[in-house]
Amino acid sequence: MSNERTGLYEGMFLFPQSATANLQDAIDHLKELLDKSKATVINFRKWDDRRLAYEIDGNKRGVYFLVYFNAPTSAMSELEKRCNQSEQILRMMVTKAEHIPAETIESNAGADELATEIKLRGEK
Protein backbone atom coordinates (compact mmCIF):
# COMPACT_ATOMS: atom_id res chain seq x y z
CA MET A 1 0.00 0.00 0.00
CA SER A 2 1.56 3.24 -1.06
CA ASN A 3 0.89 6.48 0.74
CA GLU A 4 1.09 8.49 -2.47
CA ARG A 5 -0.98 11.69 -2.45
CA THR A 6 -4.05 11.72 -4.63
CA GLY A 7 -6.15 14.65 -5.67
CA LEU A 8 -9.60 15.38 -7.01
CA TYR A 9 -9.45 16.84 -10.51
CA GLU A 10 -11.76 18.34 -13.10
CA GLY A 11 -10.71 17.72 -16.67
CA MET A 12 -12.05 19.25 -19.86
CA PHE A 13 -11.03 17.38 -23.00
CA LEU A 14 -11.62 18.68 -26.52
CA PHE A 15 -12.03 16.30 -29.44
CA PRO A 16 -12.61 17.26 -33.09
CA GLN A 17 -16.25 17.30 -34.23
CA SER A 18 -15.54 14.13 -36.21
CA ALA A 19 -15.54 12.33 -32.83
CA THR A 20 -19.36 12.64 -32.80
CA ALA A 21 -19.43 10.03 -35.57
CA ASN A 22 -18.14 7.51 -33.04
CA LEU A 23 -18.48 8.87 -29.52
CA GLN A 24 -17.75 5.47 -27.99
CA ASP A 25 -14.26 5.47 -29.56
CA ALA A 26 -13.55 8.92 -28.12
CA ILE A 27 -14.84 7.85 -24.69
CA ASP A 28 -12.81 4.63 -24.73
CA HIS A 29 -9.68 6.53 -25.78
CA LEU A 30 -10.07 9.09 -23.01
CA LYS A 31 -10.84 6.46 -20.37
CA GLU A 32 -7.79 4.47 -21.48
CA LEU A 33 -5.58 7.55 -21.01
CA LEU A 34 -7.09 8.13 -17.55
CA ASP A 35 -6.63 4.44 -16.62
CA LYS A 36 -2.94 4.60 -17.61
CA SER A 37 -2.60 7.50 -15.17
CA LYS A 38 -4.22 5.43 -12.40
CA ALA A 39 -7.19 7.80 -12.36
CA THR A 40 -10.50 6.76 -10.82
CA VAL A 41 -13.32 8.37 -12.78
CA ILE A 42 -16.07 9.80 -10.59
CA ASN A 43 -18.08 11.43 -13.30
CA PHE A 44 -17.85 11.47 -17.09
CA ARG A 45 -20.08 13.36 -19.50
CA LYS A 46 -20.20 14.96 -22.90
CA TRP A 47 -20.27 18.62 -22.00
CA ASP A 48 -20.95 20.30 -25.32
CA ASP A 49 -20.50 20.27 -29.06
CA ARG A 50 -19.72 23.77 -30.25
CA ARG A 51 -18.01 26.09 -32.68
CA LEU A 52 -14.45 26.87 -31.63
CA ALA A 53 -13.28 30.45 -31.11
CA TYR A 54 -10.43 29.73 -33.52
CA GLU A 55 -9.50 26.87 -35.79
CA ILE A 56 -7.41 24.10 -34.19
CA ASP A 57 -5.67 21.66 -36.55
CA GLY A 58 -8.20 22.49 -39.26
CA ASN A 59 -11.21 21.98 -36.95
CA LYS A 60 -13.84 24.69 -36.66
CA ARG A 61 -16.06 22.72 -34.25
CA GLY A 62 -15.29 20.45 -31.34
CA VAL A 63 -16.78 18.09 -28.77
CA TYR A 64 -16.00 18.68 -25.11
CA PHE A 65 -15.97 16.02 -22.40
CA LEU A 66 -16.07 16.98 -18.73
CA VAL A 67 -14.51 14.45 -16.35
CA TYR A 68 -14.15 14.49 -12.58
CA PHE A 69 -11.59 12.01 -11.28
CA ASN A 70 -9.24 11.10 -8.46
CA ALA A 71 -5.64 10.43 -9.39
CA PRO A 72 -2.16 10.41 -7.87
CA THR A 73 -0.79 13.94 -8.03
CA SER A 74 2.43 12.53 -9.48
CA ALA A 75 0.51 11.13 -12.49
CA MET A 76 -0.81 14.47 -13.73
CA SER A 77 2.21 15.40 -15.83
CA GLU A 78 2.11 11.93 -17.41
CA LEU A 79 -1.61 12.34 -18.22
CA GLU A 80 -0.94 15.73 -19.79
CA LYS A 81 1.89 14.26 -21.85
CA ARG A 82 -0.28 11.36 -23.07
CA CYS A 83 -3.11 13.76 -24.02
CA ASN A 84 -0.70 16.04 -25.88
CA GLN A 85 0.67 13.04 -27.78
CA SER A 86 -2.81 11.75 -28.61
CA GLU A 87 -3.86 12.29 -32.21
CA GLN A 88 -7.53 12.29 -31.14
CA ILE A 89 -7.47 15.00 -28.47
CA LEU A 90 -7.13 18.61 -29.67
CA ARG A 91 -6.78 20.26 -26.25
CA MET A 92 -7.11 19.42 -22.59
CA MET A 93 -7.18 21.26 -19.32
CA VAL A 94 -7.08 19.68 -15.88
CA THR A 95 -7.52 21.65 -12.68
CA LYS A 96 -7.72 20.69 -9.02
CA ALA A 97 -11.35 20.26 -7.96
CA GLU A 98 -11.12 20.05 -4.16
CA HIS A 99 -13.02 23.35 -3.91
CA ILE A 100 -16.00 22.06 -5.95
CA PRO A 101 -18.94 20.86 -3.81
CA ALA A 102 -19.84 17.15 -4.16
CA GLU A 103 -23.37 18.16 -5.26
CA THR A 104 -21.94 20.04 -8.24
CA ILE A 105 -19.85 17.06 -9.26
CA GLU A 106 -22.81 14.70 -8.85
CA SER A 107 -25.10 17.01 -10.84
CA ASN A 108 -22.67 16.71 -13.76
CA ALA A 109 -23.22 12.96 -14.09
CA GLY A 110 -23.83 12.28 -17.74
CA ALA A 111 -23.18 8.59 -18.35
CA ASP A 112 -26.86 7.82 -19.00
CA GLU A 113 -27.33 10.71 -21.43
CA LEU A 114 -24.11 9.75 -23.19
CA ALA A 115 -25.20 6.11 -23.54
CA THR A 116 -28.54 7.27 -24.98
CA GLU A 117 -26.84 9.60 -27.47
CA ILE A 118 -24.47 6.84 -28.62
CA LYS A 119 -27.44 4.48 -29.07
CA LEU A 120 -29.43 7.09 -31.03
CA ARG A 121 -26.46 7.92 -33.27
CA GLY A 122 -26.01 4.21 -33.94
CA GLU A 123 -29.60 3.93 -35.13
CA LYS A 124 -29.21 6.70 -37.73
Order of alpha helices (4+ residues) and beta strands (2+ residues): beta-alpha-beta-beta-alpha-beta-alpha-alpha
